[in-house]
Amino acid sequence: MKTELSERESKLKELEKQYSSVEIAGVVLYGLKRIGGEMTETELKELGKAVAEQKELMIRSESTQESLIKNKEELESQLRELGVDPDNVEEEVKKLEEEVEALKNNITTNLADVKAVAEKLKE
């Protein structure tokens, strides 16, 4: 009995979806509910305009996404050419920062030694 009821509910939802939808400019809008009367020409034009704007926004978003994916692939390629695994960039940057800091410390130590030797030579 429950499965029969759930099947009927499923069919009812499918029918509601089917009859509460409209296709405009190749885009299907579901779940539309209209209380009383038919849609006026002005309302239909406004709906068509809104659909066109959404399609344009979707096209621009897809274009931006494609551009970002291309940039990402180019950067990953450049990293590989440098011998860096793109998945380990953060670790590589941290390693390089540590090496730079060690070199700075080494320079500071060596500079102090050079100054000490220079002072001895002056004597």
Secondary structure, 3 states (H helix, E strand, C coil): CHHHHHHHHHHHHHHHHHHCCEEECCEEECCCCCCCCCCCHHHHHHHHHHHHHHHHHHHHHHHHHHHHHHHHHHHHHHHHHCCCCHHHHHHHHHHHHHHHHHHHHHHHHHHHHHHHHHHHHHC
